[in-house]
Structures are given as structure tokens and as C-alpha cells.
């Protein structure tokens, strides 16, 4: 038996992104552990969590509402990436790699929203 969200490619991609962000955050300096580190990890985790939570709703409108929350969390991760780059916690190549992963998740979430509308 499986849950509806487990079959969604966007949910699987969001899990991959959360894993990548978790690995990145482990390289941040200790003074960021309760600041950028925590914020970035929570935002990345929130993407897949909102997709999962919304998928169990009673209507497409409710699912779309949670997908929009996931979308906002994805954008928050992008902003955190910019902060991390400015603070020299990641190089340009790693920034671009994670930025592109965020873009892919964004496109997939938007596509799912359109298919449910």
C-alpha cells in the first residue's frame, strides 16, 4: 500500500533537493547552525511536506493551496542559496547546481497546479 504523494515525481524531486540542502548545510560555519542553516533546511523540508499534506485533502482546490505553500518554500530556499553564496559558504558551481534543482521543482509544482485547475 502506498500514499498518493509517494507516486508524485515532484515529491520525489523535492526529497532529493532536501537531501542536497541538508548536505550543504553541514558545511556551514557553526555560527549559522540556528540561523541560515536551520532556515534553509526547514524551507527545503517544507516543500515535500506540503506536497504530501496537500495530497490527502478532500479537493483539488485544497491540494493547490498546499502546492502553493510548497512553491513559496522552494523560493525561500533560492533566497537562502543567495545568502549562502554571498557569505561564501558555497561556490558558484554548487550554487548553480542547487539553483537549477530549485527551478526544476518550481516548474514541476506549477505544472501540477495547472493540471489540477
N, C-alpha and C positions, 0 to 999 in steps of 0.2 A: 504494500500500500504506500502511496506517496501523496504529498500535498500538491495542490495545483501549482504553487510558485516554484517548486523544485524542477519543474519541466521548462520553466521560462529561461531562455538563453540570457536575457538581460539580468536576471537574478544571479545566474552563474557568473556572468561577467562582472557584476558588482562584487561578488565574493572574491574574485581574483584581484580586483582593484583594492579591496580592503586588505587583502594579504600583502600586496605590494606596499601599501601605505604603512602597514604595521612594520614591515621590514625596514622601510625608510626611517620611520620614527625612532627605531632602535639606534640609529646613528646620530641622532640629535644630541647636543650637549645636555648635561644634567639639569641646567637651569631652565630648560624648556619642558621638562617632564610634566609639569602641571599646567603648562600654558599651551604653546603651539602643538606640542606633541599630543597632548590629550585632546585638544580641539580637533585636530586633523584626524585622529583615529576615530573619534566619536562620529564625525561627519561621514567618514568613509564607511563605517559600520552601519550608519543610519540609512544609507542607500538601499542595501539589501534588506534591512529590517523593515523599511517602509513598503518595499515591493511585496514582501511576504505578508505583512499585516494587511495591506490593502486587498490582496488577492482573496482573502477569506470573507470579504464584505458581501453584502446582500445585493449590491447593484454595481453596474459599470461606473456610475457616477461616483460612488464611494471609492472604488478602485482607482479611478482617475485622480481623486483628491489625494490619495496616498502616493500615487506616482508623481504628482506634483511636489509633494514633500521630498521624495527621493531625488527629484530633479534639483531642488534647492540645495540639498545636501551635496550633490555632485558639484554644483557651482561653488559651494563652500570649500570643498576640497581643492578646487582650482585656485581659489584665493589663498588658501593655506600654502599651496605649492609656490605661489608667487612670493609669499612672505619667506618661506624657507630658502628660496633661491636668493632673494635679496640679502638674507642673513648668512649666505654662503654655506648652507647645510646640504646643498646638493648642486651638482654641476649642470651645465646646460643640457648635456645629452640625457641625463636622468630626468631632468625637468621635462624635456620634450616628450620622452617616453611616457611618463605618467600623465602629462597633459593630454596626449593623444588618447590614452586609455580612458580618461575622463570624457573626452569628446565622443568616443565610441559609445560609452554608457549613456550619455546625453541623447545621442541620436536614437539609440535603441528605446529609451524611455519615451521619447517623443513619438516614435513610431507606434509603440504600444498604445499610447494615449490616443493617437489618431485612429487606430484600429478599433478602439472601444467607443469612440464618439459616434 
